[in-house]
Amino acid sequence: MPDPSLRTTKPESLLAEACTRLPLFEDLTEDTIQRLSASGYGRGFLTASLRARLRKAGFRDLGHLAQSTPDEIAKVRKFGPVRVEAVRAFLLDTIARALPGARERQTRDAIAERRLARLRDLPADRLTLHRDEIVALGLQGATCADLAQRSRLELLRTGMLTSSDLDRLVADLAQVLGEGREVCQRAAPDLAERPDTEARRAQASRAALLAEQDREWEAAAPARIGHRADLA
């Protein structure tokens, strides 16, 4: 029998869509974020060319990635769902080495379950639904969680909502779930093409230092078969 958490966070649910617009991880301590950031991109993280693409897109280090959303990461050239999950898995392993209980608490399903629990405390009319839509969808007295667990296809088949309506509802869910939570802003991409400032020069210098560290680790690391080749 499937795990209950998988049933409530199935890929086609509105909650799953909303989660792609929310950070990979939640409730990480400041100390954990600082540790991740201090390591740059760490050892054995993807390939040098993929790390360079992430830096060019404005992702500074592992701490920054941990606070970024799957959608943001997937927009980087040559990244997509598979590589986003590779990023998530690497970060989870790194976090779990320093944070007891993280391997259970910070999985994608565990985070989705906590988000779903928060939605259970919010009435469905918190979302941008008209009264007749709430009635037609059988959501009178329901919570945001009741809607979030339904699939886009199921809701489209009711004839009450369009794809644009559902896009809006997914955005609503992401906004509600993200309220009061710190958002990490990406650095401006292609800094070298912008006018120099002291801050940008310092950031570019740090990026160059981390890139050099990556190259040294890449050269020193033994060749690995399979996993790294798949992510090259």
C-alpha positions as CSV (number, residue, x, y, z in Angstrom):
1,M,0.0,0.0,0.0
2,P,1.4,3.5,-0.9
3,D,2.7,5.6,1.9
4,P,0.0,8.1,3.0
5,S,2.3,11.0,2.5
6,L,2.7,10.0,-1.2
7,R,-1.1,10.0,-1.6
8,T,-1.5,13.5,-0.3
9,T,1.4,14.9,-2.2
10,K,1.0,13.2,-5.6
11,P,2.8,15.0,-8.4
12,E,-0.4,16.3,-10.0
13,S,-1.9,17.9,-6.9
14,L,-2.1,21.6,-6.5
15,L,0.0,21.3,-3.4
16,A,2.8,19.6,-5.4
17,E,2.7,22.5,-7.9
18,A,2.8,25.1,-5.1
19,C,5.8,23.3,-3.5
20,T,7.8,23.9,-6.7
21,R,7.4,27.7,-6.0
22,L,8.6,27.3,-2.4
23,P,12.1,26.7,-1.0
24,L,13.6,23.2,-1.2
25,F,14.0,23.1,2.6
26,E,12.2,24.8,5.5
27,D,13.1,25.8,9.0
28,L,16.8,25.4,8.6
29,T,18.7,27.1,11.4
30,E,20.9,30.1,10.6
31,D,23.9,28.1,11.7
32,T,23.0,25.4,9.1
33,I,22.6,27.9,6.3
34,Q,26.0,29.5,7.2
35,R,27.7,26.2,7.2
36,L,26.3,25.4,3.8
37,S,27.3,28.8,2.4
38,A,30.8,28.6,3.9
39,S,31.4,25.4,1.9
40,G,30.7,27.0,-1.4
41,Y,29.4,24.2,-3.6
42,G,31.0,21.5,-1.6
43,R,32.9,18.5,-2.8
44,G,31.4,16.2,-5.5
45,F,28.4,18.5,-6.3
46,L,27.4,17.8,-9.9
47,T,30.1,18.7,-12.5
48,A,32.2,21.9,-12.8
49,S,30.2,23.0,-15.9
50,L,26.9,22.7,-14.1
51,R,28.2,24.5,-11.0
52,A,29.3,27.3,-13.3
53,R,25.8,27.5,-14.8
54,L,24.3,27.8,-11.4
55,R,26.8,30.6,-10.4
56,K,26.1,32.4,-13.7
57,A,22.4,32.3,-12.9
58,G,23.1,33.9,-9.5
59,F,23.1,31.0,-7.1
60,R,26.0,31.7,-4.8
61,D,26.5,28.6,-2.8
62,L,24.8,25.6,-1.2
63,G,23.2,27.8,1.5
64,H,21.6,29.9,-1.2
65,L,20.4,26.8,-3.2
66,A,18.8,25.3,0.0
67,Q,16.6,28.4,0.3
68,S,15.8,28.6,-3.4
69,T,12.7,27.0,-5.1
70,P,12.7,24.1,-7.5
71,D,11.2,26.4,-10.2
72,E,14.0,28.9,-9.9
73,I,16.7,26.2,-10.1
74,A,14.9,24.4,-13.1
75,K,15.2,27.7,-15.1
76,V,18.9,27.3,-15.2
77,R,20.1,26.1,-18.6
78,K,20.5,22.3,-18.7
79,F,18.7,21.9,-15.4
80,G,15.3,20.2,-15.1
81,P,13.3,18.1,-12.7
82,V,15.9,15.3,-12.6
83,R,18.8,17.6,-11.8
84,V,16.7,19.6,-9.3
85,E,16.2,16.3,-7.4
86,A,19.9,15.7,-7.6
87,V,20.5,19.1,-6.0
88,R,17.9,18.3,-3.4
89,A,19.5,14.9,-2.6
90,F,23.0,16.3,-2.3
91,L,21.8,19.1,0.0
92,L,19.8,16.7,2.1
93,D,22.9,14.5,2.6
94,T,25.0,17.5,3.4
95,I,22.5,18.9,5.9
96,A,21.9,15.5,7.5
97,R,25.6,15.1,8.3
98,A,25.4,18.2,10.6
99,L,21.8,18.3,11.7
100,P,20.3,15.3,13.6
101,G,16.9,14.2,12.4
102,A,17.2,16.2,9.1
103,R,17.1,13.1,6.9
104,E,13.6,12.4,8.2
105,R,12.3,16.0,8.7
106,Q,13.7,17.6,5.5
107,T,12.6,15.1,2.8
108,R,10.3,16.5,0.1
109,D,7.4,14.4,1.4
110,A,7.9,15.4,5.0
111,I,8.0,19.1,4.1
112,A,4.9,18.7,1.9
113,E,3.1,17.1,4.9
114,R,4.0,20.0,7.1
115,R,2.8,22.4,4.5
116,L,-0.4,20.5,4.1
117,A,-0.9,20.6,7.9
118,R,-0.6,24.4,7.8
119,L,-3.3,24.6,5.1
120,R,-5.7,22.6,7.2
121,D,-5.8,25.6,9.6
122,L,-7.0,27.9,6.8
123,P,-10.5,28.1,5.4
124,A,-10.9,27.6,1.6
125,D,-12.4,31.0,1.2
126,R,-8.9,32.4,2.1
127,L,-8.1,31.6,-1.6
128,T,-9.4,33.7,-4.6
129,L,-12.5,31.6,-5.2
130,H,-15.9,33.0,-5.9
131,R,-18.8,31.9,-3.6
132,D,-20.5,29.9,-6.5
133,E,-17.2,28.2,-7.2
134,I,-16.8,27.1,-3.6
135,V,-20.3,25.7,-3.6
136,A,-19.9,24.0,-7.0
137,L,-16.7,22.4,-5.9
138,G,-18.2,21.2,-2.6
139,L,-15.8,23.3,-0.5
140,Q,-18.3,24.9,1.9
141,G,-16.7,24.7,5.3
142,A,-13.6,23.1,3.7
143,T,-10.0,24.1,4.3
144,C,-7.3,25.1,1.8
145,A,-5.8,21.6,2.3
146,D,-9.0,20.0,0.9
147,L,-8.5,22.0,-2.4
148,A,-4.7,21.6,-2.4
149,Q,-4.9,17.8,-2.4
150,R,-7.0,17.8,-5.6
151,S,-5.4,17.5,-9.0
152,R,-5.4,20.0,-11.7
153,L,-7.1,17.5,-14.1
154,E,-9.8,16.7,-11.6
155,L,-10.6,20.4,-11.1
156,L,-10.6,21.1,-14.8
157,R,-13.1,18.4,-15.3
158,T,-15.6,20.1,-13.1
159,G,-16.0,22.8,-15.7
160,M,-15.9,25.5,-13.0
161,L,-12.3,26.4,-13.3
162,T,-9.9,27.2,-16.2
163,S,-6.2,26.6,-16.3
164,S,-5.7,30.3,-15.6
165,D,-7.9,29.9,-12.5
166,L,-5.8,27.0,-11.3
167,D,-2.5,28.9,-12.0
168,R,-3.9,31.6,-9.7
169,L,-4.9,29.1,-7.0
170,V,-1.5,27.5,-7.1
171,A,0.1,31.0,-6.7
172,D,-2.3,31.7,-3.8
173,L,-1.3,28.4,-2.1
174,A,2.4,29.2,-2.5
175,Q,1.9,32.7,-1.1
176,V,-0.1,31.5,1.9
177,L,2.5,28.8,2.7
178,G,5.4,31.3,2.2
179,E,3.9,34.0,4.4
180,G,6.3,35.0,7.2
181,R,9.1,32.9,5.9
182,E,12.4,34.4,4.8
183,V,13.1,34.4,1.1
184,C,16.6,34.3,-0.2
185,Q,17.2,36.5,-3.2
186,R,19.3,35.4,-6.1
187,A,22.3,37.5,-7.0
188,A,21.9,39.4,-10.2
189,P,23.1,37.2,-13.1
190,D,26.0,38.1,-15.3
191,L,27.6,40.5,-12.8
192,A,30.5,41.0,-15.1
193,E,28.3,42.7,-17.6
194,R,27.1,45.3,-15.1
195,P,28.9,48.5,-13.9
196,D,31.5,47.7,-11.2
197,T,30.8,48.5,-7.6
198,E,32.7,47.5,-4.5
199,A,30.0,44.9,-3.5
200,R,29.9,43.4,-7.0
201,R,33.7,43.2,-7.2
202,A,33.8,41.4,-3.8
203,Q,31.1,39.0,-4.8
204,A,32.8,38.3,-8.2
205,S,36.1,37.7,-6.3
206,R,34.4,35.2,-4.0
207,A,32.8,33.5,-6.9
208,A,36.1,33.1,-8.6
209,L,37.7,31.8,-5.4
210,L,34.9,29.2,-5.1
211,A,35.2,28.2,-8.7
212,E,38.9,27.7,-8.3
213,Q,38.2,25.5,-5.3
214,D,35.7,23.5,-7.4
215,R,38.4,23.0,-10.0
216,E,40.9,21.8,-7.5
217,W,38.4,19.4,-5.9
218,E,37.3,18.2,-9.4
219,A,40.9,17.5,-10.4
220,A,41.7,15.7,-7.1
221,A,38.5,13.6,-7.0
222,P,38.8,10.0,-8.3
223,A,36.8,9.3,-11.5
224,R,33.3,8.0,-10.7
225,I,31.3,5.9,-13.0
226,G,27.5,6.1,-13.5
227,H,26.2,8.8,-11.1
228,R,28.3,11.7,-12.1
229,A,28.2,10.7,-15.8
230,D,24.4,10.8,-15.7
231,L,24.5,14.4,-14.3
232,A,27.2,15.7,-16.6
